[in-house]
């Protein structure tokens, strides 16, 4: 794996991660037994906020169509969540009216369905009206054409704007007093452009590490790279009400 | 003025405005005398949230250099604030490393200094590290090259990401209990991607109409076109504190 071969957009965006160590507001006392939970540092959750640039997930079948019979995804860079990676492979995504995004990174491993995740800015530039959806909820979403070096695939659906979410393990859940499927809020303090993101869905898994995923529009709206503090909170401080 | 000649980006972005009639949270009783304040409807403030796509402001001198001796800006579409307009003219903005934005709309009237306002996504694509600044605060900001049909201009500074702000008149100020220079917060409720923008600067003027300006990244982060409610509030509800 040669990190110097990563293209600029990948370096800048896909794996651009704010390794900010926050002091997440706790709404429950951490269990003593959580000290060794995945991703914890010094016995505490270690919040990471990452920008997911546009990318796609592919089925095994589509990998072979796009990159040639017998092809498999090759890991180029591991993502923070164990077992997931940015692949060497990229595809062209073609929308209606002959607009396209020339190089969209494939993330691995493969999945039972193919899915393209765009920021809204990307989808406007591509001319596709991508709805905000959580990963895998692609029924009735628009399709597109994927073009690889060995072939192309017509997706009848699967183009979405990935809804913001936070991966966490069950020790993190206990720390924050939340459960899988709950909503949280994330405040990013950034000079002259602080933002509180509502609707941050909890996706709990025993192996997950605490990490919020937002897209490039969201990351740019709050200038994440310049952020001075990130705070993740359970929704319901009362501020949501007018 | 022929609106059919507007290019797609202008139609889609520059003048894309959420004409949402909100119920702004009042922190002061509106004065009876305010019933005829600019922009008020039925004796109340009528909040508008508008997305400002990338654009530039030019001096008279630069208009002549870029578009030819004797040239003046020609209004193509009036903006919501009286006296301001999107001009027919566009310029090419060239950054370092030969990257460029081919068609950036000029807004009128002319100003004592030229200034380019980009979303962060634009500035990344252009390769310019544009700081978040309020309009006119351009000391020490990066420059760029502007290219028009008749000539080019080297700006030594003036490329910014415009900080979010709200225009209002003094009746609006009284209604919200704020003054020129205060900060407010704007909550956009949008399916699966609600956002609260902090750091919304009050820019008060007797002739202004109540209008928040955010950029395309901010508008896309909350999918403004799909928003169901917008609420402008004085900062300080307590939610800012952890």
Interface residues (C-beta under 8 A of the other chain):
Chain A: X12 X23 X25 X119 X120 X121 X124 X132 X133 X134 X161 X163 X164 X191 X192 X193 X194 X195 X196 X197 X198 X199 X216 X217 X218 X220 X221 X223 X226 X231 X233 X237 X238 X239 X240 X242
Chain B: X12 X13 X23 X25 X119 X120 X121 X124 X132 X133 X134 X161 X163 X164 X187 X191 X192 X193 X194 X195 X196 X197 X198 X199 X216 X217 X218 X220 X221 X223 X226 X231 X233 X237 X238 X239 X242
